[in-house]
Amino acid sequence: MKTMETYAVSFGNVTRHVPVHEPMPGVHIPLVSFLGDVELTRVFAEQLAKHVPAETQMLVTVETSPIPLAHVIASMVGLPYLVVRKHRRSYMERPLIQEVESFMLGKKDVLWLDSRVAEKMLNQKLTLITDVVVSGGTMAAMERLVRRAGGEIVGRLAAFRQGEPETDVFALAELPVL
């Protein structure tokens, strides 16, 4: 049986040995997930919460891994948060859709925003939250959705930056491309 390669990620007093993923031939990246990891989520959320702009009225994240991060940050700063979906759900009414090229998946993806969720963004000042920003493609697509819904972006926060994203994002830590 082949042993999976891992990479040590440390932040504050928390260290995790995360799997290394190969999204395209010859490109290897540490795969960090906040799902189910209360300790890692909390240590990052505590620091990111300090960088939420004061004028923020609502947080926006994308499914799946950044949801726990956004939830904990929202509870710390006392703000609601909304989730942009990566799959259409049967309950969605007149969804806004936005294509995005995903470095992590190595293919195009689509973001979905139910019109009822979009209505909550109208005339709101929003901060985008994500786990890892690589090219910034997903963050830019979220931003386009928010603007189409009538919201204003006042902040962009990520736990990790990997490489040089094209979007201006504040990140707490760097992840290498191996």
KOLKEKOL-304431 format. One record per atom (N, C-alpha, C): residue number from 1; residue in three letters; atom name; x, y, z. Coordinates in steps of 0.2 Angstrom, whole numbers. Example, Ala and Ser with C-alpha at 12.3 -4.5 7.8 and 13.67 -1.06 7.14 Angstrom:
BEGIN
    k    r   a     c1     c2     c3
    1  ala   N     66    -28     39
    1  ala  CA     62    -22     39
    1  ala   C     66    -16     39
    2  ser   N     64    -11     35
    2  ser  CA     68     -5     36
    2  ser   C     64      0     39
% end
This chain:
BEGIN
    k    r   a     c1     c2     c3
    1  met   N      4     -6      0
    1  met  CA      0      0      0
    1  met   C      4      6      0
    2  lys   N      3     11     -4
    2  lys  CA      7     17     -5
    2  lys   C      5     22      1
    3  thr   N     10     25      4
    3  thr  CA      9     30      9
    3  thr   C      8     37      6
    4  met   N      3     40      8
    4  met  CA      1     47      6
    4  met   C      6     52      8
    5  glu   N      9     56      4
    5  glu  CA     14     61      5
    5  glu   C     10     66      9
    6  thr   N     13     69     15
    6  thr  CA     10     74     19
    6  thr   C     15     80     19
    7  tyr   N     12     86     21
    7  tyr  CA     16     92     22
    7  tyr   C     14     95     29
    8  ala   N     19     97     33
    8  ala  CA     17    100     39
    8  ala   C     15    107     39
    9  val   N      9    109     41
    9  val  CA      7    116     41
    9  val   C      6    118     49
   10  ser   N     10    124     50
   10  ser  CA      9    126     57
   10  ser   C      7    133     57
   11  phe   N      3    135     62
   11  phe  CA      0    142     63
   11  phe   C     -1    142     71
   12  gly   N      2    148     74
   12  gly  CA      1    148     81
   12  gly   C      4    142     84
   13  asn   N      0    139     89
   13  asn  CA      2    133     92
   13  asn   C     -1    127     89
   14  val   N     -3    127     83
   14  val  CA     -7    121     80
   14  val   C     -3    119     74
   15  thr   N     -1    112     73
   15  thr  CA      2    109     68
   15  thr   C     -2    104     65
   16  arg   N     -3    104     58
   16  arg  CA     -6     98     55
   16  arg   C     -2     95     50
   17  his   N     -2     89     49
   17  his  CA      1     86     43
   17  his   C     -4     84     38
   18  val   N     -4     88     33
   18  val  CA    -10     88     28
   18  val   C     -8     84     22
   19  pro   N    -12     81     18
   19  pro  CA    -11     77     12
   19  pro   C     -8     82      7
   20  val   N     -4     80      2
   20  val  CA     -2     83     -4
   20  val   C     -6     81    -10
   21  his   N     -9     86    -13
   21  his  CA    -13     84    -19
   21  his   C    -10     86    -25
   22  glu   N    -11     83    -31
   22  glu  CA     -8     84    -37
   22  glu   C    -14     86    -42
   23  pro   N    -16     93    -42
   23  pro  CA    -21     95    -46
   23  pro   C    -20     95    -54
   24  met   N    -14     95    -56
   24  met  CA    -11     94    -63
   24  met   C     -5     91    -62
   25  pro   N     -3     87    -68
   25  pro  CA      4     84    -68
   25  pro   C     10     88    -66
   26  gly   N     14     86    -61
   26  gly  CA     20     89    -59
   26  gly   C     18     95    -54
   27  val   N     12     97    -52
   27  val  CA     11    102    -47
   27  val   C      8     99    -41
   28  his   N     11    100    -36
   28  his  CA      9     97    -29
   28  his   C      8    102    -24
   29  ile   N      2    102    -21
   29  ile  CA      0    107    -16
   29  ile   C     -2    104    -10
   30  pro   N     -1    107     -4
   30  pro  CA     -4    104      2
   30  pro   C    -11    106      2
   31  leu   N    -15    101      5
   31  leu  CA    -22    102      5
   31  leu   C    -25    103     12
   32  val   N    -26    109     14
   32  val  CA    -28    111     20
   32  val   C    -36    111     20
   33  ser   N    -39    108     25
   33  ser  CA    -46    108     26
   33  ser   C    -48    110     33
   34  phe   N    -53    115     34
   34  phe  CA    -55    117     40
   34  phe   C    -61    112     42
   35  leu   N    -64    108     38
   35  leu  CA    -70    104     40
   35  leu   C    -68     99     46
   36  gly   N    -72    100     51
   36  gly  CA    -71     95     57
   36  gly   C    -65     97     61
   37  asp   N    -61    102     59
   37  asp  CA    -55    103     63
   37  asp   C    -56    110     67
   38  val   N    -59    109     73
   38  val  CA    -61    115     77
   38  val   C    -55    119     80
   39  glu   N    -50    115     82
   39  glu  CA    -44    119     84
   39  glu   C    -40    123     79
   40  leu   N    -39    120     73
   40  leu  CA    -36    124     67
   40  leu   C    -41    130     65
   41  thr   N    -47    128     65
   41  thr  CA    -52    134     63
   41  thr   C    -52    139     67
   42  arg   N    -52    138     74
   42  arg  CA    -52    143     79
   42  arg   C    -46    148     79
   43  val   N    -40    144     78
   43  val  CA    -34    148     78
   43  val   C    -33    153     72
   44  phe   N    -36    151     66
   44  phe  CA    -36    155     61
   44  phe   C    -41    161     61
   45  ala   N    -47    158     64
   45  ala  CA    -53    163     64
   45  ala   C    -51    169     69
   46  glu   N    -48    167     75
   46  glu  CA    -46    172     79
   46  glu   C    -42    178     76
   47  gln   N    -37    176     72
   47  gln  CA    -33    181     69
   47  gln   C    -36    184     63
   48  leu   N    -40    181     59
   48  leu  CA    -44    184     53
   48  leu   C    -49    189     56
   49  ala   N    -52    187     61
   49  ala  CA    -57    192     64
   49  ala   C    -55    199     65
   50  lys   N    -48    199     67
   50  lys  CA    -45    206     68
   50  lys   C    -45    210     62
   51  his   N    -45    207     56
   51  his  CA    -44    210     50
   51  his   C    -51    211     46
   52  val   N    -56    210     49
   52  val  CA    -63    211     46
   52  val   C    -64    219     46
   53  pro   N    -64    222     40
   53  pro  CA    -65    229     41
   53  pro   C    -71    232     45
   54  ala   N    -70    237     49
   54  ala  CA    -76    239     53
   54  ala   C    -82    241     50
   55  glu   N    -82    243     43
   55  glu  CA    -88    244     40
   55  glu   C    -92    238     37
   56  thr   N    -89    232     38
   56  thr  CA    -92    226     36
   56  thr   C    -99    225     39
   57  gln   N   -104    223     35
   57  gln  CA   -111    222     37
   57  gln   C   -112    215     37
   58  met   N   -109    211     33
   58  met  CA   -110    204     31
   58  met   C   -104    201     29
   59  leu   N   -103    194     30
   59  leu  CA    -97    190     27
   59  leu   C   -100    186     22
   60  val   N    -96    184     17
   60  val  CA    -98    180     12
   60  val   C    -92    174     11
   61  thr   N    -94    168     10
   61  thr  CA    -89    163      9
   61  thr   C    -92    158      3
   62  val   N    -88    154      2
   62  val  CA    -90    149     -3
   62  val   C    -89    142      0
   63  glu   N    -94    137     -3
   63  glu  CA    -93    130      0
   63  glu   C    -87    127     -2
   64  thr   N    -84    123      1
   64  thr  CA    -86    119      7
   64  thr   C    -81    121     13
   65  ser   N    -75    120     12
   65  ser  CA    -70    120     17
   65  ser   C    -70    127     21
   66  pro   N    -71    133     18
   66  pro  CA    -71    139     22
   66  pro   C    -77    140     26
   67  ile   N    -82    136     25
   67  ile  CA    -88    138     29
   67  ile   C    -87    138     37
   68  pro   N    -84    133     39
   68  pro  CA    -83    133     47
   68  pro   C    -79    139     49
   69  leu   N    -74    141     45
   69  leu  CA    -70    147     46
   69  leu   C    -74    153     46
   70  ala   N    -78    154     41
   70  ala  CA    -83    160     41
   70  ala   C    -88    160     46
   71  his   N    -90    154     48
   71  his  CA    -95    153     54
   71  his   C    -92    156     61
   72  val   N    -86    154     62
   72  val  CA    -82    156     68
   72  val   C    -81    163     68
   73  ile   N    -78    165     62
   73  ile  CA    -77    173     62
   73  ile   C    -83    177     63
   74  ala   N    -89    175     60
   74  ala  CA    -95    178     60
   74  ala   C    -97    178     68
   75  ser   N    -97    173     71
   75  ser  CA    -99    173     78
   75  ser   C    -94    177     82
   76  met   N    -88    178     81
   76  met  CA    -83    182     84
   76  met   C    -84    190     83
   77  val   N    -86    191     77
   77  val  CA    -87    199     76
   77  val   C    -94    201     76
   78  gly   N    -99    196     77
   78  gly  CA   -106    197     78
   78  gly   C   -109    199     71
   79  leu   N   -108    196     66
   79  leu  CA   -110    197     59
   79  leu   C   -113    191     56
   80  pro   N   -118    192     52
   80  pro  CA   -121    186     48
   80  pro   C   -116    184     42
   81  tyr   N   -117    178     40
   81  tyr  CA   -113    176     34
   81  tyr   C   -118    173     29
   82  leu   N   -116    173     23
   82  leu  CA   -119    170     17
   82  leu   C   -114    165     14
   83  val   N   -117    160     10
   83  val  CA   -113    155      7
   83  val   C   -115    155      0
   84  val   N   -110    155     -5
   84  val  CA   -110    154    -12
   84  val   C   -109    147    -13
   85  arg   N   -114    144    -17
   85  arg  CA   -113    137    -18
   85  arg   C   -109    135    -24
   86  lys   N   -107    129    -24
   86  lys  CA   -103    126    -30
   86  lys   C   -107    121    -34
   87  his   N   -113    120    -32
   87  his  CA   -118    116    -36
   87  his   C   -125    119    -35
   88  arg   N   -129    118    -41
   88  arg  CA   -136    121    -40
   88  arg   C   -140    116    -36
   89  arg   N   -144    119    -32
   89  arg  CA   -148    115    -27
   89  arg   C   -155    116    -30
   90  ser   N   -159    111    -29
   90  ser  CA   -166    111    -32
   90  ser   C   -170    116    -29
   91  tyr   N   -169    119    -23
   91  tyr  CA   -173    124    -20
   91  tyr   C   -171    131    -23
   92  met   N   -166    132    -26
   92  met  CA   -164    138    -29
   92  met   C   -169    141    -34
   93  glu   N   -170    148    -32
   93  glu  CA   -175    151    -37
   93  glu   C   -171    157    -40
   94  arg   N   -171    157    -47
   94  arg  CA   -168    162    -51
   94  arg   C   -161    163    -49
   95  pro   N   -156    158    -49
   95  pro  CA   -150    159    -46
   95  pro   C   -145    163    -51
   96  leu   N   -141    167    -48
   96  leu  CA   -136    170    -52
   96  leu   C   -130    165    -52
   97  ile   N   -127    164    -58
   97  ile  CA   -122    160    -59
   97  ile   C   -115    163    -61
   98  gln   N   -110    161    -60
   98  gln  CA   -103    164    -62
   98  gln   C    -98    158    -63
   99  glu   N    -95    158    -69
   99  glu  CA    -90    153    -70
   99  glu   C    -84    155    -67
  100  val   N    -80    150    -65
  100  val  CA    -73    152    -62
  100  val   C    -68    146    -64
  101  glu   N    -62    148    -66
  101  glu  CA    -57    143    -67
  101  glu   C    -54    141    -60
  102  ser   N    -54    135    -58
  102  ser  CA    -52    133    -52
  102  ser   C    -45    130    -52
  103  phe   N    -40    133    -49
  103  phe  CA    -33    130    -49
  103  phe   C    -33    123    -45
  104  met   N    -37    123    -40
  104  met  CA    -37    117    -36
  104  met   C    -40    111    -39
  105  leu   N    -45    112    -43
  105  leu  CA    -48    107    -47
  105  leu   C    -45    106    -54
  106  gly   N    -41    111    -56
  106  gly  CA    -38    110    -63
  106  gly   C    -43    110    -68
  107  lys   N    -49    113    -67
  107  lys  CA    -55    114    -72
  107  lys   C    -59    120    -71
  108  lys   N    -64    121    -75
  108  lys  CA    -68    127    -74
  108  lys   C    -74    124    -69
  109  asp   N    -76    129    -65
  109  asp  CA    -81    127    -60
  109  asp   C    -87    133    -61
  110  val   N    -92    132    -58
  110  val  CA    -98    137    -58
  110  val   C   -100    138    -51
  111  leu   N   -101    144    -49
  111  leu  CA   -103    147    -43
  111  leu   C   -111    148    -43
  112  trp   N   -114    147    -38
  112  trp  CA   -122    148    -39
  112  trp   C   -124    152    -33
  113  leu   N   -128    157    -34
  113  leu  CA   -131    161    -28
  113  leu   C   -138    161    -29
  114  asp   N   -142    158    -25
  114  asp  CA   -149    159    -25
  114  asp   C   -151    166    -24
  115  ser   N   -156    168    -28
  115  ser  CA   -159    175    -29
  115  ser   C   -161    177    -22
  116  arg   N   -164    173    -17
  116  arg  CA   -166    175    -11
  116  arg   C   -160    177     -6
  117  val   N   -154    173     -7
  117  val  CA   -148    175     -4
  117  val   C   -145    181     -7
  118  ala   N   -145    182    -13
  118  ala  CA   -143    188    -17
  118  ala   C   -146    194    -14
  119  glu   N   -153    194    -13
  119  glu  CA   -157    200    -11
  119  glu   C   -154    202     -4
  120  lys   N   -151    198      0
  120  lys  CA   -148    200      7
  120  lys   C   -142    204      6
  121  met   N   -139    204      0
  121  met  CA   -133    207     -1
  121  met   C   -134    214     -4
  122  leu   N   -140    216     -6
  122  leu  CA   -141    222     -9
  122  leu   C   -140    228     -4
  123  asn   N   -136    233     -7
  123  asn  CA   -133    239     -3
  123  asn   C   -130    237      4
  124  gln   N   -127    231      4
  124  gln  CA   -123    229     10
  124  gln   C   -115    230      8
  125  lys   N   -111    231     14
  125  lys  CA   -104    231     13
  125  lys   C   -102    224     16
  126  leu   N    -98    220     11
  126  leu  CA    -97    213     12
  126  leu   C    -89    212     12
  127  thr   N    -87    207     17
  127  thr  CA    -81    205     17
  127  thr   C    -81    197     14
  128  leu   N    -76    196     10
  128  leu  CA    -76    189      7
  128  leu   C    -71    185     11
  129  ile   N    -73    179     13
  129  ile  CA    -69    174     17
  129  ile   C    -67    168     13
  130  thr   N    -61    166     13
  130  thr  CA    -60    159     10
  130  thr   C    -54    156     14
  131  asp   N    -53    149     12
  131  asp  CA    -48    146     16
  131  asp   C    -41    147     12
  132  val   N    -41    145      6
  132  val  CA    -34    146      2
  132  val   C    -36    150     -4
  133  val   N    -32    155     -5
  133  val  CA    -32    158    -12
  133  val   C    -26    157    -16
  134  val   N    -27    154    -22
  134  val  CA    -21    153    -26
  134  val   C    -20    158    -32
  135  ser   N    -24    157    -37
  135  ser  CA    -24    162    -42
  135  ser   C    -29    168    -41
  136  gly   N    -33    167    -36
  136  gly  CA    -38    172    -35
  136  gly   C    -45    172    -39
  137  gly   N    -45    166    -43
  137  gly  CA    -51    166    -48
  137  gly   C    -57    165    -44
  138  thr   N    -57    161    -39
  138  thr  CA    -64    159    -35
  138  thr   C    -66    166    -32
  139  met   N    -61    169    -29
  139  met  CA    -62    175    -25
  139  met   C    -65    181    -30
  140  ala   N    -62    181    -36
  140  ala  CA    -64    186    -41
  140  ala   C    -71    184    -43
  141  ala   N    -73    178    -44
  141  ala  CA    -80    176    -46
  141  ala   C    -85    177    -40
  142  met   N    -83    176    -34
  142  met  CA    -87    178    -29
  142  met   C    -89    186    -29
  143  glu   N    -83    189    -30
  143  glu  CA    -84    197    -30
  143  glu   C    -89    199    -36
  144  arg   N    -88    196    -42
  144  arg  CA    -93    197    -47
  144  arg   C   -100    196    -45
  145  leu   N   -101    190    -42
  145  leu  CA   -108    188    -40
  145  leu   C   -110    194    -35
  146  val   N   -106    195    -30
  146  val  CA   -109    200    -25
  146  val   C   -110    207    -28
  147  arg   N   -106    209    -33
  147  arg  CA   -108    215    -36
  147  arg   C   -114    215    -40
  148  arg   N   -115    209    -44
  148  arg  CA   -121    208    -47
  148  arg   C   -127    208    -43
  149  ala   N   -127    206    -37
  149  ala  CA   -132    206    -32
  149  ala   C   -133    213    -29
  150  gly   N   -129    218    -30
  150  gly  CA   -129    225    -28
  150  gly   C   -125    226    -21
  151  gly   N   -121    221    -20
  151  gly  CA   -117    222    -14
  151  gly   C   -110    226    -15
  152  glu   N   -107    228    -10
  152  glu  CA   -100    231    -11
  152  glu   C    -95    228     -7
  153  ile   N    -90    226    -10
  153  ile  CA    -84    222     -7
  153  ile   C    -80    227     -3
  154  val   N    -79    226      4
  154  val  CA    -75    231      8
  154  val   C    -68    227     10
  155  gly   N    -68    220     10
  155  gly  CA    -63    216     12
  155  gly   C    -62    209      9
  156  arg   N    -56    207      8
  156  arg  CA    -55    200      6
  156  arg   C    -50    197     10
  157  leu   N    -52    191     14
  157  leu  CA    -48    188     19
  157  leu   C    -47    181     17
  158  ala   N    -41    178     18
  158  ala  CA    -40    171     17
  158  ala   C    -35    168     23
  159  ala   N    -36    162     24
  159  ala  CA    -32    159     29
  159  ala   C    -25    158     26
  160  phe   N    -24    156     20
  160  phe  CA    -18    155     16
  160  phe   C    -18    158     10
  161  arg   N    -12    160      8
  161  arg  CA    -11    162      1
  161  arg   C     -6    157     -2
  162  gln   N     -7    155     -8
  162  gln  CA     -3    150    -12
  162  gln   C     -1    153    -18
  163  gly   N      6    155    -19
  163  gly  CA      8    158    -25
  163  gly   C      6    166    -25
  164  glu   N      5    169    -31
  164  glu  CA      4    176    -31
  164  glu   C     -3    177    -34
  165  pro   N     -9    177    -30
  165  pro  CA    -15    178    -33
  165  pro   C    -16    185    -37
  166  glu   N    -20    185    -42
  166  glu  CA    -21    191    -45
  166  glu   C    -26    196    -42
  167  thr   N    -29    194    -37
  167  thr  CA    -34    198    -33
  167  thr   C    -30    200    -26
  168  asp   N    -32    206    -24
  168  asp  CA    -29    209    -18
  168  asp   C    -32    205    -12
  169  val   N    -29    201     -8
  169  val  CA    -32    197     -3
  169  val   C    -27    197      3
  170  phe   N    -30    199      9
  170  phe  CA    -25    198     15
  170  phe   C    -26    191     17
  171  ala   N    -20    188     18
  171  ala  CA    -19    181     20
  171  ala   C    -14    180     26
  172  leu   N    -16    176     31
  172  leu  CA    -12    175     37
  172  leu   C     -6    171     36
  173  ala   N     -6    166     31
  173  ala  CA      0    162     30
  173  ala   C      1    160     23
  174  glu   N      7    157     21
  174  glu  CA      8    155     15
  174  glu   C      9    148     14
  175  leu   N      6    145      9
  175  leu  CA      7    138      7
  175  leu   C     11    137      1
  176  pro   N     16    133      1
  176  pro  CA     20    132     -5
  176  pro   C     17    128    -11
  177  val   N     19    129    -17
  177  val  CA     18    124    -22
  177  val   C     24    120    -23
  178  leu   N     23    114    -22
  178  leu  CA     29    109    -21
  178  leu   C     31    106    -28
% end
